[in-house]
């Protein structure tokens, strides 16, 4: 039971990364921000030219403004806003029989669409209620999707980076966390696939702390039941 519980907890912490990124393929003609980035030469409402801080050039200021301006990848994230229900199949160990459960996720935009948050609720077979919270974004400077995740199954904060396929139908995440058994940092791999506008699948693959081999820990079939209001970052929904 201890091993089953431990492996389950390792998997649950990354359970919903895909839900926050369950979105349709973005149309680049529709995801251009409605308002272009401000420039260092823009004027204040009073009509006065913005004064640069000592030692900062207009190029420096422009770079900072562009770093904070939401764009197509942020609009892409906002396509996942809404309420999703999930049918979950879980394998607690490589040899275990699959167990079924259900979950619900509410995805909402934050900070004018620069980020989205996912609030997750479900029931773990034989373990009781599950609750999790994640924040997801795209770093304009690092040019990568990023995420953090916490839940009631642990006290650590998981950190992940995502890579979107060229056809924008598959997101592959790699999360890092510390294994409670090995006491070392390890990774969890997630593969999320877009099936249709309101249907997604997610596979989660983790490392068995006993054998060191990767195995499929979880699969979720996701269906969006309602759409929420997206932030104004160029989306049309």
C-alpha positions in Angstrom: 0.0 0.0 0.0 2.9 2.4 0.8 4.4 1.9 -2.6 1.0 2.3 -4.3 0.3 5.5 -2.4 3.7 7.0 -3.1 3.7 6.3 -6.8 0.2 7.7 -7.0 1.2 10.9 -5.3 4.1 11.3 -7.7 1.7 11.1 -10.6 -1.1 13.2 -9.2 1.0 16.4 -8.8 1.3 16.7 -12.6 -2.3 15.4 -13.3 -3.7 18.5 -14.9 -1.0 20.3 -16.8 -2.8 19.4 -20.0 -6.1 20.8 -18.9 -4.8 24.3 -18.7 -3.4 23.9 -22.2 -6.4 22.2 -23.8 -7.0 24.6 -26.6 -7.7 24.8 -30.3 -5.2 25.5 -33.0 -4.6 29.2 -33.0 -5.2 31.2 -36.2 -2.3 33.5 -36.5 -4.5 36.1 -38.3 -6.7 36.2 -35.2 -4.1 36.0 -32.4 -2.2 39.2 -33.1 -2.6 41.4 -30.1 -5.2 44.1 -30.7 -3.0 46.8 -29.2 0.6 47.0 -30.4 3.4 47.2 -27.8 4.0 50.6 -26.4 7.3 52.2 -27.3 9.8 54.2 -25.3 8.8 57.3 -27.3 5.1 57.0 -26.4 3.7 59.9 -24.5 2.0 60.0 -21.2 -1.7 61.0 -21.0 -0.7 64.5 -20.2 1.1 64.7 -23.5 4.6 64.6 -22.1 7.3 62.3 -23.5 8.2 59.5 -21.2 11.5 60.1 -19.4 13.9 57.1 -19.5 15.5 56.0 -16.2 19.2 56.9 -15.9 21.4 54.6 -17.9 18.6 53.1 -19.9 18.3 53.5 -23.6 15.1 53.5 -25.7 16.1 50.1 -27.0 16.4 48.8 -23.4 12.9 50.2 -22.6 11.5 48.8 -25.8 12.8 45.3 -24.9 11.2 45.4 -21.5 7.9 46.5 -22.9 7.9 43.7 -25.5 8.8 41.2 -22.8 5.5 42.1 -21.0 3.2 42.3 -24.0 0.9 39.3 -24.6 1.0 37.8 -28.1 0.0 34.8 -30.2 1.2 32.2 -27.7 -0.8 33.8 -24.9 -3.9 33.9 -27.1 -3.2 30.2 -27.7 -3.3 29.5 -24.0 -6.5 31.5 -23.6 -8.2 29.2 -26.0 -8.3 26.7 -23.2 -10.4 28.9 -20.9 -13.6 27.2 -19.7 -14.9 24.2 -17.7 -13.6 20.7 -18.6 -14.6 17.3 -17.3 -12.2 14.4 -17.5 -12.4 10.6 -17.4 -9.2 9.3 -15.9 -7.5 6.0 -16.1 -4.6 5.5 -13.6 -1.9 2.9 -13.2 -0.4 3.1 -9.7 2.5 0.8 -10.6 3.7 -0.7 -13.9 2.0 -4.0 -13.0 -1.2 -2.6 -11.5 -4.7 -2.9 -12.9 -6.1 0.4 -14.2 -8.4 2.4 -11.9 -11.1 4.8 -13.1 -12.2 8.1 -11.8 -13.5 11.5 -12.9 -12.3 15.1 -12.5 -13.3 18.7 -13.2 -11.1 21.6 -14.1 -11.9 25.3 -14.3 -9.5 27.4 -16.5 -9.5 31.2 -16.3 -7.3 34.0 -17.6 -5.1 36.1 -15.4 -3.4 39.5 -15.7 -5.0 40.5 -19.0 -4.3 37.1 -20.6 -0.6 36.9 -19.8 -1.3 33.8 -17.8 -4.0 31.2 -17.3 -4.8 29.4 -14.1 -6.3 25.9 -13.6 -8.2 24.9 -10.5 -8.7 21.1 -10.3 -11.1 19.0 -8.3 -11.5 15.2 -8.3 -11.6 12.0 -6.4 -8.7 9.6 -6.1 -9.7 5.9 -5.9 -9.3 4.8 -2.3 -7.5 8.0 -1.3 -10.3 10.7 -1.1 -10.6 14.2 -2.6 -8.0 15.7 -4.8 -7.5 19.5 -5.3 -4.8 21.2 -7.4 -3.8 24.6 -8.7 -1.6 25.5 -11.6 -0.4 28.7 -13.4 0.6 28.5 -17.0 2.3 31.1 -19.3 4.6 31.8 -22.2 7.8 33.6 -21.5 8.5 36.1 -24.4 12.1 36.3 -23.4 12.9 32.6 -22.9 10.6 31.7 -25.8 9.1 28.8 -24.0 5.9 27.7 -22.2 6.3 27.5 -18.4 4.2 26.2 -15.5 4.1 25.7 -11.8 1.8 23.3 -10.0 0.7 22.6 -6.3 -1.9 20.3 -4.9 -3.0 18.6 -1.6 -0.9 15.5 -2.2 2.4 17.1 -1.5 4.3 20.1 -0.2 6.6 20.7 -3.1 6.1 23.0 -6.1 6.5 21.4 -9.5 8.0 23.3 -12.4 7.5 22.5 -16.0 8.5 23.6 -19.5 6.4 22.9 -22.5 7.1 22.5 -26.2 4.4 22.9 -28.9 4.6 20.9 -32.1 4.8 22.6 -35.4 1.2 21.7 -36.3 0.1 23.1 -32.9 -1.8 19.9 -32.0 0.6 18.3 -29.5 2.1 19.8 -26.3 4.9 17.9 -24.6 5.7 18.9 -21.0 8.6 18.0 -18.8 8.0 18.7 -15.1 10.7 18.4 -12.4 10.2 17.5 -8.8 11.9 15.7 -5.9 11.1 12.1 -5.5 10.2 11.3 -1.9 11.7 7.8 -2.2 15.0 8.5 -4.0 15.3 12.0 -2.5 16.6 13.1 -5.9 15.2 15.4 -8.5 13.4 13.5 -11.2 11.1 14.3 -14.2 7.6 13.6 -15.3 6.7 13.7 -19.0 3.2 14.6 -20.3 1.9 14.4 -23.9 -1.3 16.3 -24.7 -3.1 15.9 -28.0 -5.9 17.9 -29.5 -8.6 15.6 -30.8 -11.2 18.3 -31.7 -12.3 21.8 -30.7 -13.6 20.6 -27.3 -11.9 17.2 -26.8 -8.4 16.5 -25.7 -6.4 13.5 -24.4 -3.4 13.6 -22.1 -0.9 10.9 -21.3 1.4 11.1 -18.3 4.6 9.1 -18.1 6.6 8.9 -14.9 9.7 7.0 -13.6 9.1 4.0 -11.3 11.3 4.7 -8.3 11.9 1.0 -7.8 13.0 0.0 -11.3 14.0 3.3 -12.7 12.0 2.7 -15.8 9.4 5.0 -17.3 5.8 3.8 -17.5 2.4 5.2 -18.4 0.8 6.4 -15.1 -2.3 8.2 -16.3 -4.5 8.9 -19.3 -7.3 11.5 -19.3 -10.1 12.0 -21.8 -11.1 15.7 -21.6 -14.3 17.3 -22.8 -15.1 21.0 -22.5 -18.6 21.6 -21.2 -18.6 25.4 -21.2 -16.5 28.2 -22.4 -15.5 31.2 -20.3 -14.6 34.7 -21.3 -11.1 34.9 -22.7 -8.8 37.8 -22.1 -8.5 40.5 -24.8 -5.2 39.2 -26.4 -6.5 38.8 -29.9 -8.8 35.8 -29.5 -12.2 35.8 -31.1 -14.0 33.5 -28.8 
